[in-house]
Amino acid sequence: MFGRGIGPLEIFLIVVVVLIIFGAGRLPEVGRGIGTAIKEFRGSIGNIGGNKANAETAEDEKADPDPEKKSD
């Protein structure tokens, strides 16, 4: 059961349990909440990667504040 992944029977059982717990009327609300949580999580992960890139850019600017400025 666990060694070969999730099959159709397992998915069916999960759907039945979710319907019993939440009811058919609340499923859209639960789905919307899960979607929002996933979106916020992905945004947070993106911000972590963006912060690293911003830190590297800031370090580069400290080393050479104006790379286009020529010393004559």
C-alpha positions as CSV (number, residue, x, y, z in Angstrom):
1,M,0.0,0.0,0.0
2,F,2.7,2.5,0.9
3,G,5.5,1.1,-1.2
4,R,3.8,1.8,-4.6
5,G,2.4,5.3,-4.1
6,I,-1.2,6.4,-3.8
7,G,-3.6,4.5,-5.9
8,P,-7.2,5.2,-6.9
9,L,-8.6,3.5,-3.8
10,E,-6.6,5.6,-1.5
11,I,-7.6,8.8,-3.2
12,F,-11.2,7.7,-3.0
13,L,-11.0,7.0,0.7
14,I,-9.3,10.4,1.3
15,V,-12.1,12.2,-0.6
16,V,-14.8,10.3,1.4
17,V,-13.1,11.2,4.7
18,V,-12.8,14.9,3.7
19,L,-16.5,15.0,2.7
20,I,-17.5,13.4,6.0
21,I,-15.3,15.8,8.1
22,F,-16.1,19.1,6.3
23,G,-19.3,18.4,4.4
24,A,-20.0,19.3,0.8
25,G,-21.0,22.9,1.6
26,R,-17.7,23.9,3.2
27,L,-15.4,22.2,0.6
28,P,-15.1,25.4,-1.6
29,E,-14.1,27.4,1.5
30,V,-11.6,24.7,2.6
31,G,-10.1,24.6,-0.9
32,R,-9.8,28.4,-1.1
33,G,-8.0,28.4,2.3
34,I,-5.6,25.7,1.2
35,G,-4.9,27.6,-2.1
36,T,-4.3,30.8,-0.2
37,A,-1.9,29.1,2.2
38,I,0.0,27.5,-0.7
39,K,0.3,30.9,-2.5
40,E,1.6,32.6,0.6
41,F,4.1,29.8,1.2
42,R,5.4,30.0,-2.4
43,G,5.7,33.8,-2.0
44,S,7.7,33.4,1.2
45,I,10.0,30.9,-0.5
46,G,10.4,33.4,-3.3
47,N,11.2,36.2,-0.9
48,I,13.9,34.1,0.8
49,G,15.6,33.6,-2.6
50,G,15.1,37.3,-3.5
51,N,16.7,38.4,-0.2
52,K,19.8,36.5,-1.1
53,A,20.0,38.1,-4.5
54,N,19.4,41.5,-3.0
55,A,22.1,40.9,-0.4
56,E,24.6,40.0,-3.2
57,T,23.6,43.1,-5.2
58,A,24.1,45.3,-2.1
59,E,27.5,43.8,-1.5
60,D,28.5,44.4,-5.1
61,E,27.4,48.1,-4.8
62,K,29.4,48.6,-1.7
63,A,32.5,47.3,-3.4
64,D,32.0,49.5,-6.5
65,P,29.2,52.1,-5.9
66,D,29.2,53.5,-9.4
67,P,30.8,51.1,-12.0
68,E,29.9,53.4,-14.9
69,K,31.8,56.4,-13.4
70,K,35.2,56.6,-14.9
71,S,38.2,58.1,-13.2
72,D,40.0,60.5,-15.5
